[in-house]
Amino acid sequence: MPVELQTDQQLTAEEAERLVREYKQNGSQELRNQLVMHYSYIAKGVVNRMGSTFYKYATAEEMIHQGVISLIDSLERFDPNKDVKFSTYAFTKVRGAIIDYVRKQDWLPRRIRKADIQISKVEAELTGRLGRAPTRAEMAEAMGMKPKEYDKCVYEVSGETQYSFEALIASPSSSHPSTAYMDEFDPQHNVDQEEFRKVLANAIDSLNEQERTVLSLYYYENLSMKEIGKVMHVSEQRIGQINRKLLNKLRDKLSQFVKG
């Protein structure tokens, strides 16, 4: 259920931006509180749309609190002399704060972290040697596993990557329903964001039909891998493999925008 949060609707976007600059000059606590209340719609909106990334670790109310803290920090750090609107700056900071919060929970077991690194390393080595993506059987053999053991390993790794896709779309694109909500916060985008839109749209279009289906059902319809497996008539493990592969494809396509 979306979380209701009372906000000050009296300020226009232009007035709010002007008051941000005024606050940066005089540091008025009263003005700061007014601005935090006004811009709290950003925290509410981001939290409502990122619920799938934190539902295991915190309530929506707790995450909105984290978002408001990020808003306050954004007001302190914002440089009005740079050619960027505060709403855009705050949106990015709030999303980043939520993603960082999830990462800091350290909920991914060390065994799965190690398996994730190993799979990536072996996959890269085999791809370089074979000149193509390795098959399931080739990956299992290279890792010294039986195919079913490898399937389980991939499923465990892929099943814990919900936040990974969120981290990839820090500058969402309105050309796909998966990333349309940025326009609700700031319809004016700079050149870098427009370029990101094009690259992300092309990256999603480059996925095959199976991958696009998993992307939609897992990340936006919030179906479990077991439920998706029933819909697509394949095993949970196979859905895990598809999920991992599509994330790697998107990450490669967006490498120029993704740090770390």
GIQUIPE-V154122 format. One record per backbone hydrogen bond with DSSP energy under -0.5 kcal/mol. CO is the residue of the C=O (numbers start at 1). NH is the residue of the N-H. If there is no record, write none. Layout:
<<CO & NH> <CO & NH>>
This chain:
<<7 & 9> <12 & 16> <13 & 17> <14 & 18> <15 & 19> <16 & 20> <17 & 21> <18 & 22> <19 & 23> <20 & 24> <21 & 25> <22 & 25> <22 & 26> <23 & 27> <28 & 32> <29 & 33> <30 & 34> <31 & 35> <32 & 36> <33 & 37> <34 & 38> <35 & 39> <36 & 40> <37 & 40> <38 & 41> <39 & 42> <39 & 43> <40 & 44> <41 & 45> <42 & 46> <43 & 47> <44 & 48> <45 & 49> <46 & 50> <50 & 53> <50 & 54> <51 & 54> <51 & 55> <54 & 57> <54 & 58> <59 & 63> <60 & 64> <61 & 65> <62 & 66> <63 & 67> <64 & 68> <65 & 69> <66 & 70> <67 & 71> <68 & 72> <69 & 73> <70 & 74> <71 & 75> <72 & 76> <73 & 77> <74 & 78> <78 & 80> <79 & 82> <82 & 84> <85 & 89> <86 & 90> <87 & 91> <88 & 92> <89 & 93> <90 & 94> <91 & 95> <92 & 96> <93 & 97> <94 & 98> <95 & 99> <96 & 100> <97 & 101> <98 & 102> <99 & 103> <100 & 104> <101 & 105> <102 & 105> <103 & 106> <107 & 109> <109 & 113> <110 & 114> <111 & 115> <112 & 116> <113 & 117> <114 & 118> <115 & 119> <116 & 120> <117 & 121> <118 & 122> <119 & 123> <120 & 124> <121 & 125> <122 & 126> <123 & 127> <124 & 128> <125 & 129> <126 & 130> <127 & 131> <135 & 139> <136 & 140> <137 & 141> <138 & 142> <139 & 143> <140 & 145> <141 & 144> <146 & 150> <147 & 151> <148 & 152> <149 & 153> <150 & 154> <151 & 155> <152 & 156> <153 & 157> <154 & 158> <155 & 159> <157 & 160> <158 & 161> <161 & 164> <161 & 165> <162 & 166> <163 & 167> <164 & 168> <165 & 169> <166 & 169> <167 & 170> <173 & 176> <176 & 179> <177 & 180> <179 & 182> <180 & 183> <181 & 184> <181 & 185> <182 & 185> <182 & 186> <187 & 189> <190 & 194> <191 & 195> <192 & 196> <193 & 197> <194 & 198> <195 & 199> <196 & 200> <197 & 201> <198 & 202> <199 & 203> <200 & 204> <201 & 205> <202 & 206> <203 & 207> <204 & 207> <208 & 212> <209 & 213> <210 & 214> <211 & 215> <212 & 216> <213 & 217> <214 & 218> <214 & 219> <215 & 219> <215 & 220> <216 & 220> <216 & 221> <217 & 223> <224 & 228> <225 & 229> <226 & 230> <227 & 231> <228 & 232> <229 & 233> <229 & 234> <235 & 239> <236 & 240> <237 & 241> <238 & 242> <239 & 243> <240 & 244> <241 & 245> <242 & 246> <243 & 247> <244 & 248> <245 & 249> <246 & 250> <247 & 251> <248 & 252> <249 & 253> <250 & 254> <252 & 255> <254 & 257> <254 & 258> <257 & 259>>
